[in-house]
């Protein structure tokens, strides 16, 4: 079973995404901000991270950049999630080190297709 860390500060988004992924066989854990996300990445080494980019404390852009600069974390795939759907937002997420990018509201089929490049439930 793949372990997925969802770094998301919005409770409704966490609940919706977590339930949908658990039903598909993923083990889910949550972090509420970028710093907590980095801490949990170091503790448990998830198979995949879904990283909201608009986070408190340490935003998703900074957390992704720091994770990819850390030799211990750099190989963990990160899919950036944001409500900003412009091509420049995708480019910015990839420049920060994200392995892929998806928009909110999340289309679960599309997200699962992207996730399948990195992990299986």
CNS distance restraints for C-alpha pairs under 8 A (distance, minus, plus):
assign (resid   1 and name CA) (resid  25 and name CA) 6.58 0.50 0.50
assign (resid   1 and name CA) (resid  26 and name CA) 5.86 0.50 0.50
assign (resid   1 and name CA) (resid  27 and name CA) 6.47 0.50 0.50
assign (resid   1 and name CA) (resid 120 and name CA) 7.45 0.50 0.50
assign (resid   1 and name CA) (resid 121 and name CA) 5.34 0.50 0.50
assign (resid   2 and name CA) (resid  25 and name CA) 7.85 0.50 0.50
assign (resid   2 and name CA) (resid  26 and name CA) 5.37 0.50 0.50
assign (resid   2 and name CA) (resid  27 and name CA) 6.03 0.50 0.50
assign (resid   2 and name CA) (resid  46 and name CA) 7.94 0.50 0.50
assign (resid   2 and name CA) (resid  47 and name CA) 6.00 0.50 0.50
assign (resid   2 and name CA) (resid  48 and name CA) 7.90 0.50 0.50
assign (resid   2 and name CA) (resid 119 and name CA) 6.44 0.50 0.50
assign (resid   2 and name CA) (resid 120 and name CA) 6.25 0.50 0.50
assign (resid   2 and name CA) (resid 121 and name CA) 5.27 0.50 0.50
assign (resid   3 and name CA) (resid  26 and name CA) 6.09 0.50 0.50
assign (resid   3 and name CA) (resid  27 and name CA) 4.65 0.50 0.50
assign (resid   3 and name CA) (resid  28 and name CA) 5.98 0.50 0.50
assign (resid   3 and name CA) (resid  29 and name CA) 7.74 0.50 0.50
assign (resid   3 and name CA) (resid  46 and name CA) 5.29 0.50 0.50
assign (resid   3 and name CA) (resid  47 and name CA) 5.31 0.50 0.50
assign (resid   3 and name CA) (resid  48 and name CA) 6.82 0.50 0.50
assign (resid   4 and name CA) (resid  26 and name CA) 6.73 0.50 0.50
assign (resid   4 and name CA) (resid  27 and name CA) 6.08 0.50 0.50
assign (resid   4 and name CA) (resid  28 and name CA) 5.09 0.50 0.50
assign (resid   4 and name CA) (resid  29 and name CA) 6.50 0.50 0.50
assign (resid   4 and name CA) (resid  46 and name CA) 5.66 0.50 0.50
assign (resid   4 and name CA) (resid  47 and name CA) 5.93 0.50 0.50
assign (resid   4 and name CA) (resid  48 and name CA) 4.97 0.50 0.50
assign (resid   4 and name CA) (resid  49 and name CA) 5.70 0.50 0.50
assign (resid   4 and name CA) (resid  50 and name CA) 7.35 0.50 0.50
assign (resid   5 and name CA) (resid  28 and name CA) 5.96 0.50 0.50
assign (resid   5 and name CA) (resid  29 and name CA) 4.98 0.50 0.50
assign (resid   5 and name CA) (resid  30 and name CA) 5.68 0.50 0.50
assign (resid   5 and name CA) (resid  31 and name CA) 7.25 0.50 0.50
assign (resid   5 and name CA) (resid  37 and name CA) 7.71 0.50 0.50
assign (resid   5 and name CA) (resid  41 and name CA) 7.75 0.50 0.50
assign (resid   5 and name CA) (resid  46 and name CA) 6.10 0.50 0.50
assign (resid   5 and name CA) (resid  48 and name CA) 6.42 0.50 0.50
assign (resid   5 and name CA) (resid  49 and name CA) 4.77 0.50 0.50
assign (resid   5 and name CA) (resid  50 and name CA) 6.27 0.50 0.50
assign (resid   6 and name CA) (resid  14 and name CA) 7.32 0.50 0.50
assign (resid   6 and name CA) (resid  18 and name CA) 7.77 0.50 0.50
assign (resid   6 and name CA) (resid  28 and name CA) 7.15 0.50 0.50
assign (resid   6 and name CA) (resid  29 and name CA) 6.22 0.50 0.50
assign (resid   6 and name CA) (resid  30 and name CA) 4.85 0.50 0.50
assign (resid   6 and name CA) (resid  31 and name CA) 6.29 0.50 0.50
assign (resid   6 and name CA) (resid  49 and name CA) 5.90 0.50 0.50
assign (resid   6 and name CA) (resid  50 and name CA) 4.82 0.50 0.50
assign (resid   6 and name CA) (resid  51 and name CA) 6.28 0.50 0.50
assign (resid   7 and name CA) (resid  30 and name CA) 5.76 0.50 0.50
assign (resid   7 and name CA) (resid  31 and name CA) 4.62 0.50 0.50
assign (resid   7 and name CA) (resid  32 and name CA) 5.77 0.50 0.50
assign (resid   7 and name CA) (resid  33 and name CA) 6.32 0.50 0.50
assign (resid   7 and name CA) (resid  34 and name CA) 6.86 0.50 0.50
assign (resid   7 and name CA) (resid  37 and name CA) 5.78 0.50 0.50
assign (resid   7 and name CA) (resid  49 and name CA) 7.27 0.50 0.50
assign (resid   7 and name CA) (resid  50 and name CA) 6.08 0.50 0.50
assign (resid   7 and name CA) (resid  51 and name CA) 4.93 0.50 0.50
assign (resid   7 and name CA) (resid  52 and name CA) 5.91 0.50 0.50
assign (resid   8 and name CA) (resid  13 and name CA) 7.24 0.50 0.50
assign (resid   8 and name CA) (resid  14 and name CA) 6.16 0.50 0.50
assign (resid   8 and name CA) (resid  30 and name CA) 7.16 0.50 0.50
assign (resid   8 and name CA) (resid  31 and name CA) 6.34 0.50 0.50
assign (resid   8 and name CA) (resid  32 and name CA) 5.26 0.50 0.50
assign (resid   8 and name CA) (resid  33 and name CA) 6.58 0.50 0.50
assign (resid   8 and name CA) (resid  51 and name CA) 6.74 0.50 0.50
assign (resid   8 and name CA) (resid  52 and name CA) 5.34 0.50 0.50
assign (resid   8 and name CA) (resid  55 and name CA) 7.05 0.50 0.50
assign (resid   9 and name CA) (resid  14 and name CA) 7.55 0.50 0.50
assign (resid   9 and name CA) (resid  31 and name CA) 7.59 0.50 0.50
assign (resid   9 and name CA) (resid  32 and name CA) 4.54 0.50 0.50
assign (resid   9 and name CA) (resid  33 and name CA) 6.11 0.50 0.50
assign (resid   9 and name CA) (resid  52 and name CA) 7.85 0.50 0.50
assign (resid   9 and name CA) (resid  55 and name CA) 6.24 0.50 0.50
assign (resid   9 and name CA) (resid  56 and name CA) 7.54 0.50 0.50
assign (resid  10 and name CA) (resid  14 and name CA) 6.24 0.50 0.50
assign (resid  10 and name CA) (resid  32 and name CA) 7.93 0.50 0.50
assign (resid  11 and name CA) (resid  15 and name CA) 6.09 0.50 0.50
assign (resid  12 and name CA) (resid  16 and name CA) 6.11 0.50 0.50
assign (resid  13 and name CA) (resid  17 and name CA) 5.96 0.50 0.50
assign (resid  14 and name CA) (resid  18 and name CA) 5.67 0.50 0.50
assign (resid  14 and name CA) (resid  30 and name CA) 7.48 0.50 0.50
assign (resid  15 and name CA) (resid  19 and name CA) 6.02 0.50 0.50
assign (resid  16 and name CA) (resid  20 and name CA) 6.27 0.50 0.50
assign (resid  17 and name CA) (resid  21 and name CA) 6.14 0.50 0.50
assign (resid  18 and name CA) (resid  22 and name CA) 6.00 0.50 0.50
assign (resid  18 and name CA) (resid  28 and name CA) 6.37 0.50 0.50
assign (resid  19 and name CA) (resid  23 and name CA) 6.17 0.50 0.50
assign (resid  20 and name CA) (resid  24 and name CA) 6.64 0.50 0.50
assign (resid  20 and name CA) (resid 108 and name CA) 7.83 0.50 0.50
assign (resid  21 and name CA) (resid  25 and name CA) 6.60 0.50 0.50
assign (resid  21 and name CA) (resid  26 and name CA) 5.59 0.50 0.50
assign (resid  21 and name CA) (resid  27 and name CA) 7.93 0.50 0.50
assign (resid  21 and name CA) (resid  28 and name CA) 7.51 0.50 0.50
assign (resid  22 and name CA) (resid  26 and name CA) 4.89 0.50 0.50
assign (resid  22 and name CA) (resid  27 and name CA) 6.18 0.50 0.50
assign (resid  22 and name CA) (resid  28 and name CA) 6.62 0.50 0.50
assign (resid  24 and name CA) (resid 121 and name CA) 6.51 0.50 0.50
assign (resid  25 and name CA) (resid 121 and name CA) 4.98 0.50 0.50
assign (resid  26 and name CA) (resid 121 and name CA) 4.97 0.50 0.50
assign (resid  30 and name CA) (resid  37 and name CA) 7.89 0.50 0.50
assign (resid  31 and name CA) (resid  36 and name CA) 5.51 0.50 0.50
assign (resid  31 and name CA) (resid  37 and name CA) 5.10 0.50 0.50
assign (resid  31 and name CA) (resid  40 and name CA) 7.39 0.50 0.50
assign (resid  32 and name CA) (resid  36 and name CA) 6.54 0.50 0.50
assign (resid  32 and name CA) (resid  37 and name CA) 7.24 0.50 0.50
assign (resid  32 and name CA) (resid  55 and name CA) 7.72 0.50 0.50
assign (resid  33 and name CA) (resid  37 and name CA) 6.14 0.50 0.50
assign (resid  33 and name CA) (resid  55 and name CA) 5.39 0.50 0.50
assign (resid  33 and name CA) (resid  56 and name CA) 5.49 0.50 0.50
assign (resid  33 and name CA) (resid  57 and name CA) 6.16 0.50 0.50
assign (resid  33 and name CA) (resid  58 and name CA) 6.37 0.50 0.50
assign (resid  33 and name CA) (resid  59 and name CA) 7.02 0.50 0.50
assign (resid  33 and name CA) (resid  60 and name CA) 7.93 0.50 0.50
assign (resid  34 and name CA) (resid  38 and name CA) 6.27 0.50 0.50
assign (resid  34 and name CA) (resid  55 and name CA) 6.29 0.50 0.50
assign (resid  34 and name CA) (resid  56 and name CA) 7.07 0.50 0.50
assign (resid  34 and name CA) (resid  57 and name CA) 6.61 0.50 0.50
assign (resid  34 and name CA) (resid  58 and name CA) 4.59 0.50 0.50
assign (resid  34 and name CA) (resid  59 and name CA) 5.36 0.50 0.50
assign (resid  34 and name CA) (resid  60 and name CA) 5.64 0.50 0.50
assign (resid  34 and name CA) (resid  62 and name CA) 7.60 0.50 0.50
assign (resid  34 and name CA) (resid  63 and name CA) 5.18 0.50 0.50
assign (resid  35 and name CA) (resid  39 and name CA) 6.24 0.50 0.50
assign (resid  35 and name CA) (resid  57 and name CA) 6.68 0.50 0.50
assign (resid  35 and name CA) (resid  58 and name CA) 5.49 0.50 0.50
assign (resid  35 and name CA) (resid  63 and name CA) 6.76 0.50 0.50
assign (resid  36 and name CA) (resid  40 and name CA) 6.11 0.50 0.50
assign (resid  37 and name CA) (resid  41 and name CA) 6.07 0.50 0.50
assign (resid  37 and name CA) (resid  63 and name CA) 7.55 0.50 0.50
assign (resid  38 and name CA) (resid  42 and name CA) 6.28 0.50 0.50
assign (resid  38 and name CA) (resid  63 and name CA) 6.57 0.50 0.50
assign (resid  38 and name CA) (resid  67 and name CA) 6.76 0.50 0.50
assign (resid  39 and name CA) (resid  43 and name CA) 6.26 0.50 0.50
assign (resid  40 and name CA) (resid  44 and name CA) 5.94 0.50 0.50
assign (resid  40 and name CA) (resid  45 and name CA) 7.44 0.50 0.50
assign (resid  41 and name CA) (resid  45 and name CA) 4.90 0.50 0.50
assign (resid  41 and name CA) (resid  46 and name CA) 6.12 0.50 0.50
assign (resid  41 and name CA) (resid  73 and name CA) 7.05 0.50 0.50
assign (resid  42 and name CA) (resid  72 and name CA) 7.43 0.50 0.50
assign (resid  42 and name CA) (resid  73 and name CA) 6.98 0.50 0.50
assign (resid  45 and name CA) (resid  73 and name CA) 7.45 0.50 0.50
assign (resid  45 and name CA) (resid  76 and name CA) 7.43 0.50 0.50
assign (resid  46 and name CA) (resid  76 and name CA) 7.00 0.50 0.50
assign (resid  47 and name CA) (resid  76 and name CA) 6.31 0.50 0.50
assign (resid  47 and name CA) (resid  77 and name CA) 7.15 0.50 0.50
assign (resid  47 and name CA) (resid 118 and name CA) 7.94 0.50 0.50
assign (resid  47 and name CA) (resid 119 and name CA) 6.84 0.50 0.50
assign (resid  48 and name CA) (resid  76 and name CA) 6.01 0.50 0.50
assign (resid  48 and name CA) (resid  77 and name CA) 5.09 0.50 0.50
assign (resid  48 and name CA) (resid  78 and name CA) 6.01 0.50 0.50
assign (resid  48 and name CA) (resid  79 and name CA) 7.78 0.50 0.50
assign (resid  48 and name CA) (resid 115 and name CA) 7.94 0.50 0.50
assign (resid  48 and name CA) (resid 118 and name CA) 7.22 0.50 0.50
assign (resid  48 and name CA) (resid 119 and name CA) 7.15 0.50 0.50
assign (resid  49 and name CA) (resid  76 and name CA) 7.31 0.50 0.50
assign (resid  49 and name CA) (resid  77 and name CA) 6.26 0.50 0.50
assign (resid  49 and name CA) (resid  78 and name CA) 4.70 0.50 0.50
assign (resid  49 and name CA) (resid  79 and name CA) 6.24 0.50 0.50
assign (resid  50 and name CA) (resid  78 and name CA) 5.91 0.50 0.50
assign (resid  50 and name CA) (resid  79 and name CA) 4.98 0.50 0.50
assign (resid  50 and name CA) (resid  80 and name CA) 6.08 0.50 0.50
assign (resid  50 and name CA) (resid  81 and name CA) 6.68 0.50 0.50
assign (resid  51 and name CA) (resid  60 and name CA) 6.07 0.50 0.50
assign (resid  51 and name CA) (resid  64 and name CA) 7.74 0.50 0.50
assign (resid  51 and name CA) (resid  78 and name CA) 6.61 0.50 0.50
assign (resid  51 and name CA) (resid  79 and name CA) 6.05 0.50 0.50
assign (resid  51 and name CA) (resid  80 and name CA) 4.85 0.50 0.50
assign (resid  51 and name CA) (resid  81 and name CA) 5.68 0.50 0.50
assign (resid  52 and name CA) (resid  60 and name CA) 5.72 0.50 0.50
assign (resid  52 and name CA) (resid  80 and name CA) 5.98 0.50 0.50
assign (resid  52 and name CA) (resid  81 and name CA) 4.65 0.50 0.50
assign (resid  52 and name CA) (resid  82 and name CA) 5.85 0.50 0.50
assign (resid  53 and name CA) (resid  59 and name CA) 5.92 0.50 0.50
assign (resid  53 and name CA) (resid  60 and name CA) 3.79 0.50 0.50
assign (resid  53 and name CA) (resid  61 and name CA) 5.71 0.50 0.50
assign (resid  53 and name CA) (resid  80 and name CA) 6.47 0.50 0.50
assign (resid  53 and name CA) (resid  81 and name CA) 6.16 0.50 0.50
assign (resid  53 and name CA) (resid  82 and name CA) 5.74 0.50 0.50
assign (resid  54 and name CA) (resid  59 and name CA) 5.65 0.50 0.50
assign (resid  54 and name CA) (resid  60 and name CA) 6.02 0.50 0.50
assign (resid  54 and name CA) (resid  82 and name CA) 7.15 0.50 0.50
assign (resid  55 and name CA) (resid  59 and name CA) 4.38 0.50 0.50
assign (resid  55 and name CA) (resid  60 and name CA) 5.89 0.50 0.50
assign (resid  58 and name CA) (resid  62 and name CA) 6.27 0.50 0.50
assign (resid  58 and name CA) (resid  63 and name CA) 6.28 0.50 0.50
assign (resid  59 and name CA) (resid  63 and name CA) 6.14 0.50 0.50
assign (resid  60 and name CA) (resid  64 and name CA) 5.83 0.50 0.50
assign (resid  60 and name CA) (resid  80 and name CA) 7.76 0.50 0.50
assign (resid  61 and name CA) (resid  65 and name CA) 6.22 0.50 0.50
assign (resid  61 and name CA) (resid  93 and name CA) 6.81 0.50 0.50
assign (resid  61 and name CA) (resid  96 and name CA) 6.02 0.50 0.50
assign (resid  62 and name CA) (resid  66 and name CA) 6.07 0.50 0.50
assign (resid  62 and name CA) (resid  96 and name CA) 7.58 0.50 0.50
assign (resid  63 and name CA) (resid  67 and name CA) 6.04 0.50 0.50
assign (resid  64 and name CA) (resid  68 and name CA) 6.19 0.50 0.50
assign (resid  64 and name CA) (resid  78 and name CA) 7.40 0.50 0.50
assign (resid  64 and name CA) (resid  96 and name CA) 6.17 0.50 0.50
assign (resid  64 and name CA) (resid  97 and name CA) 6.11 0.50 0.50
assign (resid  64 and name CA) (resid  98 and name CA) 6.46 0.50 0.50
assign (resid  65 and name CA) (resid  69 and name CA) 6.23 0.50 0.50
assign (resid  65 and name CA) (resid  96 and name CA) 5.00 0.50 0.50
assign (resid  65 and name CA) (resid  97 and name CA) 5.73 0.50 0.50
assign (resid  66 and name CA) (resid  70 and name CA) 6.25 0.50 0.50
assign (resid  67 and name CA) (resid  73 and name CA) 5.39 0.50 0.50
assign (resid  67 and name CA) (resid  74 and name CA) 5.70 0.50 0.50
assign (resid  68 and name CA) (resid  73 and name CA) 6.32 0.50 0.50
assign (resid  68 and name CA) (resid  74 and name CA) 4.07 0.50 0.50
assign (resid  68 and name CA) (resid  75 and name CA) 7.40 0.50 0.50
assign (resid  68 and name CA) (resid  97 and name CA) 5.98 0.50 0.50
assign (resid  69 and name CA) (resid  73 and name CA) 7.80 0.50 0.50
assign (resid  69 and name CA) (resid  74 and name CA) 6.22 0.50 0.50
assign (resid  70 and name CA) (resid  74 and name CA) 5.61 0.50 0.50
assign (resid  71 and name CA) (resid  75 and name CA) 7.94 0.50 0.50
assign (resid  77 and name CA) (resid  98 and name CA) 7.33 0.50 0.50
assign (resid  77 and name CA) (resid  99 and name CA) 5.81 0.50 0.50
assign (resid  77 and name CA) (resid 118 and name CA) 6.88 0.50 0.50
assign (resid  78 and name CA) (resid  97 and name CA) 7.97 0.50 0.50
assign (resid  78 and name CA) (resid  98 and name CA) 5.14 0.50 0.50
assign (resid  78 and name CA) (resid  99 and name CA) 5.36 0.50 0.50
assign (resid  78 and name CA) (resid 100 and name CA) 6.77 0.50 0.50
assign (resid  79 and name CA) (resid  98 and name CA) 5.78 0.50 0.50
assign (resid  79 and name CA) (resid  99 and name CA) 5.79 0.50 0.50
assign (resid  79 and name CA) (resid 100 and name CA) 4.70 0.50 0.50
assign (resid  79 and name CA) (resid 101 and name CA) 5.26 0.50 0.50
assign (resid  79 and name CA) (resid 102 and name CA) 7.04 0.50 0.50
assign (resid  79 and name CA) (resid 115 and name CA) 7.88 0.50 0.50
assign (resid  80 and name CA) (resid  93 and name CA) 6.39 0.50 0.50
assign (resid  80 and name CA) (resid  98 and name CA) 5.98 0.50 0.50
assign (resid  80 and name CA) (resid  99 and name CA) 7.82 0.50 0.50
assign (resid  80 and name CA) (resid 100 and name CA) 6.29 0.50 0.50
assign (resid  80 and name CA) (resid 101 and name CA) 4.66 0.50 0.50
assign (resid  80 and name CA) (resid 102 and name CA) 6.18 0.50 0.50
assign (resid  81 and name CA) (resid 101 and name CA) 6.11 0.50 0.50
assign (resid  81 and name CA) (resid 102 and name CA) 5.10 0.50 0.50
assign (resid  81 and name CA) (resid 103 and name CA) 5.48 0.50 0.50
assign (resid  81 and name CA) (resid 104 and name CA) 6.57 0.50 0.50
assign (resid  82 and name CA) (resid 102 and name CA) 6.76 0.50 0.50
assign (resid  82 and name CA) (resid 103 and name CA) 5.03 0.50 0.50
assign (resid  82 and name CA) (resid 104 and name CA) 5.57 0.50 0.50
assign (resid  83 and name CA) (resid 103 and name CA) 5.39 0.50 0.50
assign (resid  83 and name CA) (resid 104 and name CA) 4.54 0.50 0.50
assign (resid  83 and name CA) (resid 105 and name CA) 6.76 0.50 0.50
assign (resid  84 and name CA) (resid  89 and name CA) 6.34 0.50 0.50
assign (resid  84 and name CA) (resid 103 and name CA) 6.71 0.50 0.50
assign (resid  84 and name CA) (resid 104 and name CA) 7.68 0.50 0.50
assign (resid  85 and name CA) (resid  89 and name CA) 6.46 0.50 0.50
assign (resid  85 and name CA) (resid  90 and name CA) 7.35 0.50 0.50
assign (resid  85 and name CA) (resid 103 and name CA) 5.87 0.50 0.50
assign (resid  86 and name CA) (resid  90 and name CA) 6.72 0.50 0.50
assign (resid  87 and name CA) (resid  91 and name CA) 6.21 0.50 0.50
assign (resid  88 and name CA) (resid  92 and name CA) 6.01 0.50 0.50
assign (resid  89 and name CA) (resid  93 and name CA) 6.16 0.50 0.50
assign (resid  90 and name CA) (resid  94 and name CA) 6.25 0.50 0.50
assign (resid  90 and name CA) (resid 101 and name CA) 6.04 0.50 0.50
assign (resid  91 and name CA) (resid  95 and name CA) 6.00 0.50 0.50
assign (resid  92 and name CA) (resid  96 and name CA) 6.19 0.50 0.50
assign (resid  93 and name CA) (resid  97 and name CA) 6.62 0.50 0.50
assign (resid  93 and name CA) (resid  98 and name CA) 5.57 0.50 0.50
assign (resid  93 and name CA) (resid 100 and name CA) 7.91 0.50 0.50
assign (resid  93 and name CA) (resid 101 and name CA) 6.86 0.50 0.50
assign (resid  94 and name CA) (resid  98 and name CA) 4.72 0.50 0.50
assign (resid  94 and name CA) (resid  99 and name CA) 6.42 0.50 0.50
assign (resid  94 and name CA) (resid 100 and name CA) 6.76 0.50 0.50
assign (resid  94 and name CA) (resid 101 and name CA) 7.42 0.50 0.50
assign (resid 100 and name CA) (resid 114 and name CA) 7.41 0.50 0.50
assign (resid 102 and name CA) (resid 106 and name CA) 7.39 0.50 0.50
assign (resid 102 and name CA) (resid 111 and name CA) 6.88 0.50 0.50
assign (resid 106 and name CA) (resid 110 and name CA) 7.99 0.50 0.50
assign (resid 106 and name CA) (resid 111 and name CA) 6.96 0.50 0.50
assign (resid 107 and name CA) (resid 111 and name CA) 6.14 0.50 0.50
assign (resid 108 and name CA) (resid 112 and name CA) 5.95 0.50 0.50
assign (resid 109 and name CA) (resid 113 and name CA) 6.21 0.50 0.50
assign (resid 110 and name CA) (resid 114 and name CA) 6.43 0.50 0.50
assign (resid 111 and name CA) (resid 115 and name CA) 6.06 0.50 0.50
assign (resid 112 and name CA) (resid 116 and name CA) 6.00 0.50 0.50
assign (resid 113 and name CA) (resid 117 and name CA) 7.13 0.50 0.50
assign (resid 114 and name CA) (resid 118 and name CA) 7.75 0.50 0.50
assign (resid 115 and name CA) (resid 119 and name CA) 6.07 0.50 0.50
assign (resid 115 and name CA) (resid 120 and name CA) 7.75 0.50 0.50
assign (resid 116 and name CA) (resid 120 and name CA) 5.76 0.50 0.50
